[in-house]
Amino acid sequence: MKLLPVLLALAAGGMTVQAVAAGGAIAVKLGNPTRAEIAALKRAFASEGANELPVSVGHADLNGDHRPDLIFSSENRDYCGALGCDSGAILATSGGYSPRLIHLATSFDPIFVLPTVHNGMHDIRYGNARHAFVWDGKQYQ
C-alpha cells in the first residue's frame, strides 16, 4: 500500500505540508499545539492517568483515512530521559480526535512516517535509526 496523499495538511492549526524524505518517508514537523489539540491531548492523557504537557505536535495520516492524526512529543522533563522524550499519537475521527492514546517510542526528533503499512497503520522511524516501529494491531513495536 502506498502512503496515500499523506499531505499532512493541517487546516485548523494553519500548519504546512511536510517534506518527503528519502525512500518516501514523511518527516513530521513538530510545533505548538492549538487549543483544540491541547484539549484532545488532555482527554487522552487523563485516560492514561498522566499528563505529559507541554508537548510539541505534528500531523500525519497514520491509518490511511485521509485525516491528519495528531502526533506529539513530550517536552515535560518528567517524560524525557537519556533516550529522548515520550511520544505518541491520537487518531483523528470524523468528530475530532479519539480519546485513546497510542504510545510511540521514547526518542529524539525527527519522526518519520514510512510508506510501509502493517495491520492498517503506517510504520514509524525516528531520526537516522534503522529500526522501524510497526503496528501489531494494538500497539507500535
C-alpha positions as CSV (number, residue, x, y, z in Angstrom):
1,M,0.0,0.0,0.0
2,K,1.3,3.4,-0.9
3,L,1.4,6.3,1.5
4,L,-1.9,7.8,0.4
5,P,-1.8,11.5,-0.1
6,V,-0.3,12.0,3.4
7,L,-0.2,15.6,2.7
8,L,0.0,16.5,6.2
9,A,-2.4,19.3,5.6
10,L,-3.1,20.9,8.9
11,A,-6.1,23.1,8.4
12,A,-7.0,24.1,11.9
13,G,-3.5,25.0,13.1
14,G,-2.6,26.7,9.8
15,M,0.5,24.4,9.6
16,T,2.3,23.4,6.4
17,V,2.7,20.3,4.3
18,Q,5.6,18.1,5.4
19,A,8.6,17.2,3.4
20,V,9.1,13.8,1.8
21,A,12.4,12.2,2.8
22,A,14.5,9.6,1.0
23,G,12.6,6.4,0.5
24,G,9.2,8.1,0.6
25,A,9.2,8.7,4.3
26,I,7.3,11.8,5.5
27,A,9.1,13.9,8.1
28,V,6.6,15.1,10.8
29,K,7.3,18.7,11.7
30,L,6.6,19.4,15.3
31,G,5.3,22.7,16.6
32,N,3.0,24.3,19.1
33,P,-0.5,22.7,19.6
34,T,-3.7,24.6,19.1
35,R,-6.3,24.8,22.0
36,A,-8.3,22.0,20.4
37,E,-5.2,19.8,20.2
38,I,-4.4,20.6,23.9
39,A,-7.9,19.6,24.9
40,A,-7.6,16.3,22.9
41,L,-4.3,15.6,24.5
42,K,-5.6,16.2,28.0
43,R,-8.5,13.8,27.4
44,A,-6.1,11.1,26.1
45,F,-3.6,11.7,28.9
46,A,-6.4,11.5,31.5
47,S,-7.4,8.1,30.3
48,E,-3.7,7.0,31.0
49,G,-3.6,8.7,34.4
50,A,-0.8,11.1,33.3
51,N,-0.3,14.5,31.8
52,E,2.7,14.9,29.6
53,L,2.1,18.6,28.8
54,P,3.8,20.6,27.5
55,V,4.2,18.9,24.1
56,S,5.1,19.6,20.6
57,V,2.7,18.4,18.0
58,G,2.7,17.4,14.3
59,H,0.3,15.6,12.0
60,A,0.3,12.6,9.7
61,D,-2.3,10.2,8.4
62,L,-1.2,7.1,10.2
63,N,-4.1,4.9,9.3
64,G,-4.8,6.0,5.7
65,D,-8.2,7.5,6.3
66,H,-7.2,10.9,4.9
67,R,-7.5,12.6,8.3
68,P,-4.3,14.1,9.8
69,D,-3.7,12.3,13.1
70,L,-2.1,14.1,16.0
71,I,1.5,13.1,16.7
72,F,3.2,14.5,19.8
73,S,6.5,14.6,21.6
74,S,6.5,15.5,25.3
75,E,8.6,18.4,26.5
76,N,7.8,17.7,30.1
77,R,11.1,16.8,31.8
78,D,9.3,14.0,33.8
79,Y,8.8,12.2,30.5
80,C,12.2,12.8,29.0
81,G,15.5,10.9,29.6
82,A,18.8,10.0,28.1
83,L,17.0,8.2,25.2
84,G,14.7,11.2,24.4
85,C,11.1,12.1,25.3
86,D,7.9,10.1,25.2
87,S,6.0,10.4,22.0
88,G,2.6,9.3,20.9
89,A,-0.3,9.7,18.6
90,I,-4.1,10.3,18.7
91,L,-6.1,9.2,15.7
92,A,-8.4,11.8,14.0
93,T,-12.0,10.8,13.7
94,S,-14.9,12.4,11.8
95,G,-15.8,14.2,15.1
96,G,-12.4,15.3,16.2
97,Y,-9.8,13.2,17.9
98,S,-10.1,9.8,19.5
99,P,-9.7,9.8,23.3
100,R,-7.3,6.8,23.0
101,L,-3.6,7.5,23.3
102,I,-1.3,5.4,21.1
103,H,2.2,5.2,22.6
104,L,5.1,5.6,20.3
105,A,8.8,5.1,21.2
106,T,10.8,7.3,23.5
107,S,13.1,9.0,21.1
108,F,14.6,12.2,19.7
109,D,13.2,14.1,16.7
110,P,12.6,13.9,13.9
111,I,9.8,11.4,13.5
112,F,9.3,9.9,10.0
113,V,6.1,8.2,8.8
114,L,7.1,5.4,6.4
115,P,5.3,4.3,3.2
116,T,5.1,0.7,4.6
117,V,2.0,-0.4,6.4
118,H,1.4,-3.2,8.9
119,N,-2.1,-4.1,10.2
120,G,-3.6,-0.9,8.8
121,M,-1.1,1.6,10.2
122,H,2.0,3.2,8.7
123,D,5.4,2.3,10.1
124,I,7.3,4.9,12.0
125,R,11.0,5.6,12.3
126,Y,12.9,8.2,14.4
127,G,15.9,10.2,13.2
128,N,18.6,8.2,11.5
129,A,17.6,5.0,13.2
130,R,17.4,1.8,11.2
131,H,14.6,0.3,13.2
132,A,11.1,0.9,12.1
133,F,8.3,0.6,14.6
134,V,5.4,-1.4,13.2
135,W,1.8,-1.6,14.3
136,D,0.9,-5.1,15.6
137,G,-2.8,-4.4,15.7
138,K,-2.7,-3.0,19.2
139,Q,0.5,-1.0,19.6
140,Y,3.7,0.0,17.9
141,Q,6.6,-2.4,18.4
